[in-house]
Amino acid sequence: MDVFLPECRYLHSGPKFSARIKLWRQALALPEDAMAYVVEITKFLATGALILATGVLLLLLG
């Protein structure tokens, strides 16, 4: 049973919306090893932040 409420038109997900979502999912598909790259980049940035924080603390103390 389909119910159409004029106040809630934005909730209607027609075939155009579904097609757009499908295209975006295909365009944003990530390779299998993407998580490994994210972990390595995060470790690199964390190491850089730790070095920067240590440098700032050494400057403040000395």
N, CA, C and O atoms as a GROMACS GRO file, in nm:
protein
  248
    1MET      N    1   0.084  -0.117   0.000
    1MET     CA    2   0.000   0.000   0.000
    1MET      C    3   0.089   0.124   0.000
    1MET      O    4   0.168   0.145   0.092
    2ASP      N    5   0.076   0.206  -0.102
    2ASP     CA    6   0.153   0.329  -0.114
    2ASP      C    7   0.074   0.444  -0.056
    2ASP      O    8  -0.042   0.465  -0.091
    3VAL      N    9   0.136   0.518   0.030
    3VAL     CA   10   0.073   0.635   0.090
    3VAL      C   11   0.156   0.756   0.053
    3VAL      O   12   0.278   0.756   0.073
    4PHE      N   13   0.094   0.856  -0.001
    4PHE     CA   14   0.164   0.978  -0.041
    4PHE      C   15   0.117   1.093   0.047
    4PHE      O   16   0.000   1.131   0.044
    5LEU      N   17   0.209   1.146   0.124
    5LEU     CA   18   0.177   1.262   0.208
    5LEU      C   19   0.246   1.384   0.150
    5LEU      O   20   0.369   1.386   0.141
    6PRO      N   21   0.171   1.486   0.111
    6PRO     CA   22   0.234   1.603   0.049
    6PRO      C   23   0.335   1.672   0.141
    6PRO      O   24   0.430   1.734   0.093
    7GLU      N   25   0.316   1.663   0.272
    7GLU     CA   26   0.409   1.729   0.364
    7GLU      C   27   0.544   1.658   0.368
    7GLU      O   28   0.645   1.718   0.405
    8CYS      N   29   0.546   1.531   0.332
    8CYS     CA   30   0.667   1.451   0.344
    8CYS      C   31   0.722   1.409   0.208
    8CYS      O   32   0.766   1.296   0.192
    9ARG      N   33   0.720   1.498   0.113
    9ARG     CA   34   0.768   1.463  -0.021
    9ARG      C   35   0.917   1.430  -0.022
    9ARG      O   36   0.962   1.349  -0.103
   10TYR      N   37   0.992   1.491   0.067
   10TYR     CA   38   1.136   1.467   0.069
   10TYR      C   39   1.169   1.324   0.113
   10TYR      O   40   1.281   1.279   0.089
   11LEU      N   41   1.078   1.253   0.174
   11LEU     CA   42   1.102   1.115   0.215
   11LEU      C   43   1.085   1.017   0.100
   11LEU      O   44   1.126   0.901   0.111
   12HIS      N   45   1.026   1.062  -0.009
   12HIS     CA   46   1.001   0.973  -0.123
   12HIS      C   47   1.134   0.943  -0.191
   12HIS      O   48   1.206   1.034  -0.232
   13SER      N   49   1.167   0.817  -0.204
   13SER     CA   50   1.290   0.779  -0.273
   13SER      C   51   1.250   0.705  -0.400
   13SER      O   52   1.225   0.585  -0.400
   14GLY      N   53   1.246   0.779  -0.507
   14GLY     CA   54   1.207   0.724  -0.635
   14GLY      C   55   1.322   0.654  -0.704
   14GLY      O   56   1.431   0.643  -0.647
   15PRO      N   57   1.300   0.607  -0.824
   15PRO     CA   58   1.405   0.535  -0.897
   15PRO      C   59   1.524   0.624  -0.931
   15PRO      O   60   1.637   0.574  -0.941
   16LYS      N   61   1.503   0.754  -0.948
   16LYS     CA   62   1.614   0.844  -0.979
   16LYS      C   63   1.711   0.849  -0.862
   16LYS      O   64   1.833   0.844  -0.882
   17PHE      N   65   1.658   0.860  -0.741
   17PHE     CA   66   1.743   0.866  -0.623
   17PHE      C   67   1.823   0.737  -0.607
   17PHE      O   68   1.942   0.741  -0.577
   18SER      N   69   1.759   0.624  -0.627
   18SER     CA   70   1.827   0.495  -0.615
   18SER      C   71   1.938   0.481  -0.719
   18SER      O   72   2.045   0.428  -0.689
   19ALA      N   73   1.913   0.529  -0.839
   19ALA     CA   74   2.014   0.523  -0.944
   19ALA      C   75   2.134   0.611  -0.910
   19ALA      O   76   2.248   0.573  -0.933
   20ARG      N   77   2.107   0.729  -0.854
   20ARG     CA   78   2.216   0.818  -0.814
   20ARG      C   79   2.301   0.757  -0.704
   20ARG      O   80   2.424   0.764  -0.708
   21ILE      N   81   2.235   0.695  -0.606
   21ILE     CA   82   2.308   0.632  -0.496
   21ILE      C   83   2.395   0.518  -0.550
   21ILE      O   84   2.509   0.501  -0.507
   22LYS      N   85   2.342   0.442  -0.643
   22LYS     CA   86   2.418   0.330  -0.701
   22LYS      C   87   2.542   0.382  -0.774
   22LYS      O   88   2.649   0.323  -0.764
   23LEU      N   89   2.527   0.492  -0.849
   23LEU     CA   90   2.641   0.549  -0.919
   23LEU      C   91   2.747   0.600  -0.822
   23LEU      O   92   2.866   0.581  -0.845
   24TRP      N   93   2.702   0.666  -0.712
   24TRP     CA   94   2.798   0.716  -0.613
   24TRP      C   95   2.872   0.601  -0.546
   24TRP      O   96   2.992   0.611  -0.521
   25ARG      N   97   2.801   0.491  -0.516
   25ARG     CA   98   2.868   0.377  -0.453
   25ARG      C   99   2.974   0.318  -0.545
   25ARG      O  100   3.081   0.278  -0.499
   26GLN      N  101   2.945   0.312  -0.675
   26GLN     CA  102   3.043   0.261  -0.769
   26GLN      C  103   3.162   0.356  -0.781
   26GLN      O  104   3.276   0.311  -0.791
   27ALA      N  105   3.135   0.485  -0.780
   27ALA     CA  106   3.242   0.583  -0.795
   27ALA      C  107   3.331   0.588  -0.672
   27ALA      O  108   3.452   0.613  -0.683
   28LEU      N  109   3.274   0.564  -0.554
   28LEU     CA  110   3.350   0.573  -0.430
   28LEU      C  111   3.398   0.437  -0.379
   28LEU      O  112   3.441   0.424  -0.265
   29ALA      N  113   3.391   0.336  -0.464
   29ALA     CA  114   3.434   0.203  -0.423
   29ALA      C  115   3.583   0.205  -0.391
   29ALA      O  116   3.664   0.250  -0.472
   30LEU      N  117   3.618   0.156  -0.274
   30LEU     CA  118   3.757   0.155  -0.230
   30LEU      C  119   3.818   0.018  -0.252
   30LEU      O  120   3.749  -0.083  -0.240
   31PRO      N  121   3.946   0.014  -0.284
   31PRO     CA  122   4.011  -0.116  -0.300
   31PRO      C  123   4.020  -0.190  -0.166
   31PRO      O  124   4.001  -0.132  -0.060
   32GLU      N  125   4.049  -0.318  -0.174
   32GLU     CA  126   4.053  -0.401  -0.053
   32GLU      C  127   4.161  -0.357   0.046
   32GLU      O  128   4.142  -0.366   0.167
   33ASP      N  129   4.274  -0.310  -0.005
   33ASP     CA  130   4.384  -0.274   0.083
   33ASP      C  131   4.380  -0.128   0.127
   33ASP      O  132   4.479  -0.076   0.178
   34ALA      N  133   4.268  -0.060   0.109
   34ALA     CA  134   4.257   0.081   0.148
   34ALA      C  135   4.270   0.098   0.298
   34ALA      O  136   4.326   0.197   0.344
   35MET      N  137   4.219   0.003   0.375
   35MET     CA  138   4.226   0.014   0.521
   35MET      C  139   4.370   0.009   0.569
   35MET      O  140   4.405   0.078   0.665
   36ALA      N  141   4.454  -0.070   0.505
   36ALA     CA  142   4.595  -0.076   0.542
   36ALA      C  143   4.662   0.060   0.520
   36ALA      O  144   4.742   0.104   0.602
   37TYR      N  145   4.629   0.125   0.409
   37TYR     CA  146   4.685   0.257   0.382
   37TYR      C  147   4.637   0.359   0.486
   37TYR      O  148   4.715   0.443   0.531
   38VAL      N  149   4.512   0.351   0.524
   38VAL     CA  150   4.458   0.443   0.624
   38VAL      C  151   4.530   0.424   0.757
   38VAL      O  152   4.562   0.522   0.825
   39VAL      N  153   4.555   0.299   0.796
   39VAL     CA  154   4.625   0.271   0.921
   39VAL      C  155   4.766   0.328   0.916
   39VAL      O  156   4.812   0.389   1.013
   40GLU      N  157   4.836   0.307   0.806
   40GLU     CA  158   4.974   0.357   0.794
   40GLU      C  159   4.978   0.509   0.796
   40GLU      O  160   5.066   0.567   0.860
   41ILE      N  161   4.887   0.574   0.727
   41ILE     CA  162   4.883   0.720   0.726
   41ILE      C  163   4.851   0.774   0.865
   41ILE      O  164   4.908   0.874   0.908
   42THR      N  165   4.759   0.707   0.935
   42THR     CA  166   4.726   0.748   1.071
   42THR      C  167   4.845   0.734   1.164
   42THR      O  168   4.870   0.822   1.246
   43LYS      N  169   4.918   0.624   1.152
   43LYS     CA  170   5.038   0.607   1.235
   43LYS      C  171   5.142   0.715   1.206
   43LYS      O  172   5.206   0.766   1.297
   44PHE      N  173   5.158   0.748   1.078
   44PHE     CA  174   5.253   0.852   1.041
   44PHE      C  175   5.214   0.986   1.100
   44PHE      O  176   5.298   1.057   1.156
   45LEU      N  177   5.086   1.021   1.088
   45LEU     CA  178   5.040   1.149   1.143
   45LEU      C  179   5.048   1.152   1.295
   45LEU      O  180   5.080   1.255   1.354
   46ALA      N  181   5.021   1.039   1.359
   46ALA     CA  182   5.032   1.033   1.506
   46ALA      C  183   5.176   1.050   1.549
   46ALA      O  184   5.204   1.117   1.648
   47THR      N  185   5.268   0.989   1.476
   47THR     CA  186   5.410   1.004   1.509
   47THR      C  187   5.453   1.149   1.492
   47THR      O  188   5.526   1.203   1.576
   48GLY      N  189   5.409   1.213   1.384
   48GLY     CA  190   5.442   1.354   1.362
   48GLY      C  191   5.384   1.442   1.472
   48GLY      O  192   5.451   1.536   1.517
   49ALA      N  193   5.263   1.414   1.514
   49ALA     CA  194   5.201   1.493   1.622
   49ALA      C  195   5.276   1.472   1.753
   49ALA      O  196   5.292   1.567   1.830
   50LEU      N  197   5.321   1.351   1.780
   50LEU     CA  198   5.397   1.323   1.902
   50LEU      C  199   5.530   1.396   1.901
   50LEU      O  200   5.571   1.452   2.003
   51ILE      N  201   5.597   1.396   1.788
   51ILE     CA  202   5.724   1.468   1.777
   51ILE      C  203   5.702   1.618   1.794
   51ILE      O  204   5.780   1.685   1.862
   52LEU      N  205   5.597   1.670   1.733
   52LEU     CA  206   5.567   1.813   1.744
   52LEU      C  207   5.533   1.850   1.889
   52LEU      O  208   5.578   1.954   1.938
   53ALA      N  209   5.454   1.768   1.955
   53ALA     CA  210   5.419   1.796   2.095
   53ALA      C  211   5.541   1.790   2.184
   53ALA      O  212   5.556   1.871   2.275
   54THR      N  213   5.629   1.693   2.158
   54THR     CA  214   5.753   1.684   2.237
   54THR      C  215   5.840   1.806   2.217
   54THR      O  216   5.898   1.858   2.312
   55GLY      N  217   5.849   1.853   2.092
   55GLY     CA  218   5.926   1.974   2.064
   55GLY      C  219   5.871   2.096   2.132
   55GLY      O  220   5.947   2.178   2.184
   56VAL      N  221   5.740   2.110   2.132
   56VAL     CA  222   5.678   2.225   2.198
   56VAL      C  223   5.702   2.219   2.349
   56VAL      O  224   5.733   2.321   2.411
   57LEU      N  225   5.689   2.102   2.407
   57LEU     CA  226   5.715   2.089   2.551
   57LEU      C  227   5.860   2.120   2.584
   57LEU      O  228   5.887   2.187   2.684
   58LEU      N  229   5.953   2.074   2.504
   58LEU     CA  230   6.095   2.104   2.528
   58LEU      C  231   6.122   2.254   2.516
   58LEU      O  232   6.202   2.308   2.592
   59LEU      N  233   6.056   2.321   2.422
   59LEU     CA  234   6.074   2.465   2.408
   59LEU      C  235   6.016   2.539   2.529
   59LEU      O  236   6.074   2.638   2.575
   60LEU      N  237   5.904   2.491   2.579
   60LEU     CA  238   5.842   2.556   2.695
   60LEU      C  239   5.923   2.534   2.822
   60LEU      O  240   5.930   2.623   2.907
   61LEU      N  241   5.984   2.418   2.835
   61LEU     CA  242   6.058   2.387   2.955
   61LEU      C  243   6.200   2.450   2.955
   61LEU      O  244   6.256   2.478   3.061
   62GLY      N  245   6.254   2.469   2.840
   62GLY     CA  246   6.393   2.512   2.841
   62GLY      C  247   6.414   2.642   2.782
   62GLY      O  248   6.527   2.691   2.776
   0.00000   0.00000   0.00000
